[in-house]
């Protein structure tokens, strides 16, 4: 008879075409948390997840050296993100200066 608000909100957002954007935003926020878990607070402040397009997560970094260093951790980041099925699927990570 009655439906939980927890179930209604995602349905409403999907009907309005906003569900994908909410999922992307949640993935970017979760990525920030994962970066801090892996690299610590000081280093994670120097890299910011900025966008997701066609399964590619873009993370802005301060230097090309940092980009190369962090790319080693791409698979680990993808693995941690893939554990949460409510997030956007990430197939690849690009680090950009």
Secondary structure, 3 states (H helix, E strand, C coil): CCCCHHHHHHHHHHHCCCHHHHHHHHHHHHHHHHHHHHHHHHHHCCEEEEEEECCEEEEEECCHHHHHHHHCCHHHHHHHHHCCCCCCCCCEEEEEC
